[in-house]
Amino acid sequence: MKNRKRLWALTLVLLLTFLSACSSTGQEQSSSDNNREGSDGSVKPITLTMMLSGNKASEGEDFELETLPRLVKEKFPNINLEVQKLPDDQYNTSVRTKLAAGQGPDIFWIFPKNSAGGVIDFAKAGFAADLSDLNFWDNISQGAKDDMSVDGRPYGVSGGIAFLGAYYNKELLQLVGYSEFPKDWPSFLDLCQKLKDAGITPIAMGDKDPWVIQFGMYQIAANTVYPDDMDFDVKLQKGEKSLTDATWVQTISKYKELYDKNYVVKNSLGIGSAQSAQLFIDGKAAMTLTGTWDYASMTSKGAADFTRGFASLPGNDSGKPVYVSGATSAGYALNAKSANLDAAKQVLNYLFDGQSELFKAFVASNSSISVYKGVSLEKELFKEVNDNYQQTGNSVYFSNQMWPAGVSDVMQAKFAEIIAGQKTTPEEVAGAMESKFRELWKN
């Protein structure tokens, strides 16, 4: 009997030892499964998907499509990063549809504040993950972090500061007597007229892509609406101001003047942004209005060899300072419902670690002005505008960042009527913008 009891006791000890070993093995296996470092060849492979807006770099290796996946794979052998770039209009529709259907990419492009596809919209919809636990926030400027935050929590990582401006052909300007870019609106109109008189198309615009209309409008607004009322949009949100205000009507009227006087390429509504860029780099237009994000295409080799310049469109009156149209640029967000959220966070931590080969490649390829501490200006072309931005503080964000998504669409659609030669007035454009703002503003 005693032997039987001892046998049962021994059996019980062996069973508990076995179960403990299994439990330990299971915990180790679970830990291994969750390991995203890729140091163990047996780690479960992961595929992360990324969706961005934009076009493939015309020259050299594209950072997001080629460099990023390659360097992520080197760091994390178990992670395969699949990247897709779409034109802006396709991207905005596609990413929202996919996220709403629960099929969205793990990493996606997000815009600041209230912009279309902006962080406020996507965070409140539950699409964007809270990124508070990422490692690098102390190295990101507070303003850039704030512009990607909702209720004090960051939901996106900005790629930098973006400037709107005019890329211009220095030789063509010199041909008509301008050794430097104009510093006020009357001088800018004079330049355009002299170019036109010389048989040179002053400005190429690809208005077939409707968002392009914003590129001139916000620069003029920065010098017309805001210098005497920097809180205009705060007052607008409170109902104390209106988009029918005289300064917005004046902004629209100034931009209309460029089309009325045929300073913009003919049939711009039939030309896309890529065609417009080609006209500029081929030397067939003296200027084009876009942003720092278009650096690669604006500086790529075309049919003509010339020196590029970049300057703020001077919507200001004579004797007034030029205000820079500059704002926190778009950046990276993570899908809140991603099955691989931890792995995606590791990729962002690696991308913004401040020292890796991936970070260095990002800085080298990034056309925005860095918001990462200690990173100097990489693109000499933007020095004049950046100096004005840094030294004077005379700058205004892109207006649509303070509007509900949809207001800029109305602005573009109504102004396109003006470009098309319809009898739409600046007052009617402003009135449509105000109506849409009041319809959508819920705060």
C-alpha positions in Angstrom: 0.0 0.0 0.0 2.8 2.3 1.0 4.6 1.5 -2.3 1.4 2.4 -4.2 1.1 5.7 -2.5 4.8 6.4 -3.2 4.2 5.5 -6.9 1.2 7.9 -7.1 3.3 10.6 -5.5 6.2 10.1 -7.9 3.7 10.1 -10.8 2.2 13.4 -9.6 5.7 15.0 -9.3 6.6 13.8 -12.8 3.3 15.1 -14.2 3.7 18.5 -12.6 7.3 18.7 -13.8 6.2 17.8 -17.4 3.4 20.4 -17.3 5.7 23.0 -15.9 8.2 22.3 -18.7 5.4 22.5 -21.3 4.3 25.8 -19.9 7.8 27.1 -19.9 8.3 26.0 -23.5 5.0 27.5 -24.5 5.9 30.8 -22.9 9.3 30.8 -24.7 7.6 29.9 -28.0 5.1 32.7 -27.4 7.9 35.1 -26.7 9.7 33.9 -29.9 6.5 34.4 -31.9 6.2 38.0 -30.7 9.9 38.7 -31.4 10.0 41.1 -34.3 13.7 41.7 -34.3 14.3 39.0 -36.9 17.4 37.7 -35.0 16.1 34.1 -35.0 15.7 32.5 -38.4 12.6 30.6 -37.1 10.7 33.7 -36.4 7.3 33.8 -38.1 7.4 36.0 -41.3 5.3 39.1 -41.3 4.0 41.1 -44.3 3.4 44.8 -43.6 1.6 46.9 -46.2 2.1 50.6 -46.7 0.0 53.0 -48.9 1.1 56.5 -49.8 0.1 59.3 -52.1 2.6 60.5 -54.7 4.5 59.4 -57.7 7.6 57.2 -58.1 10.8 59.2 -58.1 11.7 60.0 -61.7 15.4 59.5 -61.1 17.4 57.3 -58.7 16.0 54.9 -56.1 12.6 55.8 -54.7 12.8 56.0 -50.9 9.5 54.5 -50.0 9.1 52.0 -52.9 12.7 50.7 -52.8 15.0 52.0 -50.1 12.6 51.6 -47.2 11.6 48.0 -47.8 15.2 47.0 -48.5 16.6 48.5 -45.3 13.7 47.3 -43.2 14.3 43.7 -44.5 18.0 44.0 -43.5 17.1 45.1 -40.0 14.1 42.8 -39.5 14.6 39.7 -41.8 11.1 38.4 -40.9 9.4 41.6 -42.1 8.4 42.1 -45.7 7.2 45.6 -46.4 5.0 46.0 -49.5 4.5 49.6 -50.5 2.0 51.2 -52.9 2.0 54.8 -54.2 -1.2 56.3 -55.7 -1.9 59.7 -57.2 -3.4 62.0 -54.5 -7.0 61.9 -55.6 -6.9 58.1 -55.9 -5.1 57.7 -52.6 -7.6 59.8 -50.6 -10.5 57.7 -51.8 -8.8 54.4 -51.6 -7.2 54.6 -48.2 -10.4 55.7 -46.5 -12.5 53.0 -48.2 -10.0 50.3 -47.2 -9.7 51.4 -43.6 -13.4 51.7 -43.2 -13.8 48.1 -44.6 -11.2 46.8 -42.2 -8.8 46.0 -45.1 -6.6 49.1 -44.8 -2.8 49.1 -45.0 -0.7 48.7 -41.8 1.1 52.0 -42.5 -0.5 54.9 -44.4 0.0 58.5 -45.3 -1.8 61.0 -43.1 -2.2 64.8 -43.2 -2.2 67.4 -40.4 -5.1 68.8 -38.6 -8.4 69.1 -40.6 -6.9 68.5 -44.0 -8.6 65.9 -46.3 -7.3 62.6 -44.9 -6.2 64.6 -41.9 -5.3 63.3 -38.4 -8.4 64.7 -36.7 -10.7 62.9 -39.1 -8.9 59.6 -39.1 -8.2 59.5 -35.3 -11.9 60.2 -34.5 -13.0 57.6 -37.0 -10.8 55.0 -35.2 -8.6 54.4 -38.2 -5.3 55.8 -36.8 -3.5 54.2 -33.9 -2.3 56.2 -30.8 1.5 56.6 -31.3 2.3 58.0 -27.8 4.6 55.0 -27.0 7.0 55.5 -29.8 10.6 56.2 -28.8 11.6 59.3 -30.6 9.1 62.1 -29.7 11.7 64.1 -27.8 13.5 64.6 -31.1 10.5 65.9 -33.0 9.6 69.6 -32.8 6.6 70.3 -30.6 4.7 72.1 -33.4 5.0 69.2 -35.8 3.9 66.8 -33.0 0.9 69.0 -32.1 -0.2 69.3 -35.7 -0.4 65.5 -35.8 -2.2 65.1 -32.4 -5.7 64.9 -31.2 -6.5 65.6 -27.5 -2.8 65.7 -26.8 -2.0 62.2 -28.3 0.0 61.9 -31.5 -1.6 59.8 -34.3 0.9 60.6 -37.1 4.6 61.4 -37.6 5.2 64.3 -39.9 7.7 64.1 -42.7 8.8 67.7 -42.0 7.8 71.2 -42.9 6.5 71.8 -46.4 6.7 75.1 -48.2 4.5 76.2 -51.1 6.3 78.3 -53.7 7.2 79.0 -57.2 9.9 76.9 -58.9 11.4 79.2 -61.6 13.8 79.2 -64.5 16.5 81.7 -63.6 17.7 82.2 -67.2 14.2 82.9 -68.5 13.7 85.5 -65.8 17.1 87.1 -66.5 16.1 87.2 -70.2 13.3 89.7 -69.3 15.4 91.7 -66.9 14.7 90.0 -63.5 18.0 88.9 -61.8 16.0 87.9 -58.7 12.4 86.8 -58.0 9.9 89.6 -57.4 9.2 90.6 -53.8 5.6 91.9 -54.1 2.4 91.3 -56.2 2.7 94.3 -58.6 6.3 93.2 -59.5 5.2 89.7 -59.9 2.5 90.7 -62.4 5.1 92.9 -64.2 7.4 89.8 -64.5 4.5 87.7 -65.9 3.6 90.4 -68.5 7.2 90.7 -69.7 7.5 87.0 -70.0 4.3 86.9 -72.0 5.5 89.8 -74.2 8.7 87.8 -74.9 6.7 84.8 -76.1 7.4 82.8 -73.0 4.6 81.0 -71.0 4.9 82.6 -67.6 3.3 79.8 -65.5 2.6 76.1 -66.1 -0.3 74.6 -64.0 -1.8 71.2 -64.2 -5.4 72.2 -63.2 -6.8 68.9 -64.6 -5.7 67.6 -61.1 -8.0 69.9 -59.1 -5.9 70.0 -55.9 -3.3 72.0 -57.8 -5.6 75.1 -57.6 -4.7 75.2 -53.9 -1.0 75.8 -54.6 -1.4 79.4 -55.7 -4.4 80.2 -53.6 -2.9 79.5 -50.2 0.2 81.5 -51.0 -1.8 84.5 -51.9 -4.0 84.0 -48.8 -0.9 83.9 -46.6 -0.1 87.4 -47.7 -3.6 88.8 -48.0 -5.9 87.2 -45.4 -3.6 86.5 -42.4 -0.9 89.2 -41.9 -3.3 91.6 -40.1 -5.4 88.8 -38.6 -3.5 85.7 -37.7 -6.4 84.3 -35.8 -8.7 84.5 -38.8 -9.5 80.8 -38.8 -10.1 80.6 -35.1 -12.6 83.4 -35.5 -14.0 81.6 -38.5 -14.6 78.5 -36.5 -16.4 80.6 -33.8 -18.6 82.2 -36.4 -17.0 85.6 -35.9 -15.5 85.6 -39.4 -16.6 84.4 -42.8 -14.9 83.1 -45.9 -16.9 85.8 -47.7 -14.6 88.3 -45.9 -13.1 91.0 -48.2 -9.6 89.5 -47.8 -10.7 86.1 -49.1 -12.5 87.7 -52.0 -9.3 89.7 -52.7 -7.3 86.5 -52.6 -9.5 84.7 -55.1 -9.5 87.8 -57.3 -5.7 88.0 -57.4 -5.4 84.4 -58.4 -8.1 84.9 -61.0 -6.1 87.8 -62.5 -3.3 85.4 -63.5 -5.8 83.5 -65.6 -7.6 86.5 -66.9 -4.3 87.9 -68.3 -3.3 84.6 -69.8 -0.2 84.3 -67.6 -1.1 80.6 -67.0 -0.6 78.1 -69.8 -3.5 77.7 -72.1 -6.0 74.9 -71.5 -4.6 74.2 -67.9 -7.8 72.3 -67.1 -6.7 69.7 -69.7 -3.2 69.4 -68.3 -2.3 67.2 -65.4 0.3 67.9 -62.7 2.8 65.5 -64.3 2.4 67.3 -67.7 2.8 70.6 -66.1 6.0 69.6 -64.4 7.3 68.4 -67.8 6.5 71.8 -69.4 8.6 73.4 -66.7 11.6 71.1 -66.8 11.6 71.2 -70.6 12.0 75.0 -70.4 8.6 75.7 -72.0 7.3 77.7 -69.0 9.2 80.0 -66.7 7.5 79.0 -63.5 5.2 76.5 -61.9 3.5 76.7 -58.5 3.7 73.7 -56.2 5.5 72.6 -53.0 8.8 71.3 -51.6 7.4 67.8 -52.0 7.8 68.1 -55.8 11.6 68.7 -55.5 12.5 65.4 -57.3 10.3 66.1 -60.4 11.0 69.8 -60.5 14.8 69.3 -60.5 14.9 66.2 -62.8 16.5 66.5 -66.2 14.3 67.7 -69.0 14.7 68.9 -72.6 16.3 72.2 -71.4 19.3 72.8 -69.2 18.7 75.7 -66.8 19.2 76.9 -63.2 16.3 76.4 -60.8 15.1 78.8 -58.2 12.4 78.5 -55.5 10.6 81.5 -54.0 7.4 82.3 -52.2 4.7 83.6 -54.4 4.5 87.3 -53.3 0.9 88.0 -52.8 1.8 91.0 -50.7 1.4 94.7 -51.5 4.4 96.9 -52.2 6.3 97.7 -49.1 4.9 94.8 -47.1 6.9 91.7 -46.2 6.5 88.4 -48.0 4.8 85.7 -45.9 5.9 82.1 -46.4 3.1 79.5 -47.0 4.5 76.8 -44.8 3.0 74.0 -42.8 3.6 70.7 -41.2 3.7 68.2 -44.0 2.0 64.8 -44.3 3.6 61.8 -42.7 3.2 58.2 -41.4 0.3 56.8 -39.5 -0.5 53.2 -38.3 -3.7 51.3 -38.8 -5.3 51.0 -35.3 -6.8 47.7 -36.3 -3.6 46.2 -37.8 -2.9 42.6 -36.8 0.8 43.6 -36.9 0.7 46.9 -35.0 3.7 46.1 -32.8 5.9 45.3 -35.9 4.7 48.5 -37.6 5.7 50.5 -34.6 9.1 48.9 -34.6 9.5 50.0 -38.3 8.7 53.6 -37.3 11.0 53.5 -34.3 13.8 52.3 -36.6 13.0 54.9 -39.3 13.2 57.8 -36.8 16.0 56.6 -34.6 18.3 59.5 -35.6 21.3 57.4 -36.5 20.6 54.3 -38.6 21.3 54.0 -42.3 17.5 54.1 -42.8 17.2 57.4 -41.0 20.1 58.8 -43.0 18.5 57.7 -46.3 15.2 59.3 -45.2 16.9 62.6 -44.5 18.7 62.5 -47.8 15.6 61.8 -49.8 13.2 64.0 -47.9 12.2 67.2 -49.7 10.5 68.6 -46.7 12.4 70.8 -44.2 13.3 68.5 -41.3 11.4 68.7 -37.9 13.9 66.3 -36.4 16.3 68.0 -34.0 19.8 68.5 -35.2 19.2 67.9 -38.9 20.4 70.8 -41.1 18.8 71.9 -44.3 19.6 69.4 -47.1 18.2 71.2 -50.1 20.1 74.4 -51.0 17.3 75.3 -53.4 15.0 76.0 -50.4 17.5 78.2 -48.5 15.9 81.6 -49.4 12.4 80.6 -48.3 13.7 78.7 -45.3 15.8 81.7 -44.1 12.7 83.9 -44.3 10.7 81.3 -42.4 13.3 80.9 -39.7 14.5 84.5 -39.3 11.3 86.5 -39.6 8.6 84.1 -38.4 6.4 85.5 -41.2 4.6 82.3 -42.2 1.1 81.0 -42.4 0.0 77.3 -42.5 -2.0 76.0 -45.5 -5.6 77.4 -45.0 -7.3 74.0 -45.4 -5.6 72.7 -42.3 -8.2 74.7 -40.3 -11.2 73.8 -42.4 -13.4 70.7 -42.4 -12.5 68.3 -45.2 -14.6 69.3 -48.2 -14.3 73.1 -48.1 -11.1 73.0 -50.3 -12.9 70.7 -52.7 -15.6 73.4 -53.2 -13.0 76.1 -53.6 -11.3 74.1 -56.3 -14.5 73.2 -58.1 -15.8 76.8 -58.2 -12.5 78.3 -59.2 -12.2 75.8 -62.0 -15.4 77.4 -63.4 -13.5 80.7 -63.5 -10.6 79.0 -65.3 -13.1 77.5 -67.8 -14.3 80.9 -68.7 -17.6 80.8 -67.0 -19.0 83.9 -65.4 -18.4 82.7 -61.8 -17.2 85.6 -59.6 -14.7 85.6 -56.7 -17.6 86.5 -54.5 -19.5 83.3 -55.6 -16.4 81.2 -55.0 -16.1 82.6 -51.5 -19.8 82.2 -50.9 -19.7 78.5 -51.8 -16.7 78.0 -49.5 -18.5 79.6 -46.6 -21.7 77.6 -47.2 -19.7 74.4 -47.2 -17.8 75.4 -44.1 -20.9 76.0 -42.1 -22.5 72.8 -43.4 -19.5 70.7 -42.2 -18.2 72.6 -39.1 -19.6 70.6 -36.2 -17.4 71.8 -33.3 
